[in-house]
């Protein structure tokens, strides 16, 4: 059976650091919209915990391991600029 994807099932952000943090906490890059040359939109599949994690990000309540975060950021930039 084919699953129909809907916009409400995904969260999009232009904040690369937020997206890297979501990746750090186990979310995946579902797509990158590069249609606007001045910015990219990173898409993550939405679930019940995503909004709470985003709120914690903006409230400065999350911690990441610096080297792991830097590696994720590098991977995202590689995917952004080389695909």
Buried (B, 14 or more C-beta within 10 A) or exposed (E): EEEEEEEEEBBBBEBBEBBBBBBBBEBEBBEBEEEEEEEBBBBBBBEEEBEEBBEEBEEEEEEBEEEEBEBBBEEBEEEBEEE
